[in-house]
């Protein structure tokens, strides 16, 4: 009898050690930090996920959202999720290349045809493969890809209308090869600056331009310190909702399913009901705030930077080629 009682006690201690919230009926608290502004599309995504998982879990899973880099800027958040100091985040897959070299694929310029092509690939077999590769090298589990839209270029003073005019311009770049190399091929001067410091960099003319989806220009109020937008559609901006793998595995199986299903439902809602319609609406809103919006020949830009696809494969290896070929096969063209 004493042996059975002792084993029962040991079993309970192990359950509590693995995470007290694994005990039936006890609330799970998830801290989700991101580096975007409160109220923006990314913050809306985090809060939609928070609402969905609360309903799906019957209130047993609570998500606490920390916007505006409260838990660290983007690279700090990525490393935090890997180390387990941050439970969840919404971050750029291209900045996770330090964990797996093929993780810059999505940021290659002129890779995707349209929104449907992006979704077929990233929330389909390409994204599944990327998630598999990340788990081999890190403690970061990719749950879903958030679509922010095609990236355009916004300029402080100069009205740029063609690829030829990009030569010599100081353009803000993340600390990621995809952007740095693209701007080099365009003849520009890539200047790495964290997202949270871009407004001041534009304001003080440390950089002369920045690329992002038009909605991000609104969210970050870049229209206050810039004048001209060119619809380059140069990249398609995506972010990933990620969770620390050890945290995820400590959850009971039913809670893991709820978390995964909630990520899919929450992110897909934002993709198609918020971000997609917001892309076109953003251009008009920017015009109303004094920004000129110009068109350009996308083919001419693509020709300048297409060699970057081949460079990516040579640098990153056979897994990168596999991913790139999958994207090409999923094209509707």
Buried (B, 14 or more C-beta within 10 A) or exposed (E): EEEEEEEEEEEEEEEEEEBEBBEEEEEBEBBBBBBBBBEBBBBBBBBBBBBBBBEBBEEBBBBEBBBBBEBBEBBBBBBBBBEEBBBBBBBBBBBBBEBBBBBBBBBBBBBBBBBEBBBBBBBBBBBEBBBEBBBEBBBBBBBBBBBBBBBBBBBBEEEBEEBEBBEEBBBBBBEBBBBBBBBBBBBBBBBEBBBBEBBEBBEEEBBBBBBBBBBBBBBBEBBEBBBBBBBBBBBBBBBBBBBBBBBBBBBBEEBBEBBBBBBBBBBBBBBEEBBBEBBEEBBEBBEEBEBEBBEBEBEEBBEBBBEBBEBBBEEBEEBBBBBBEBBEEBEEE
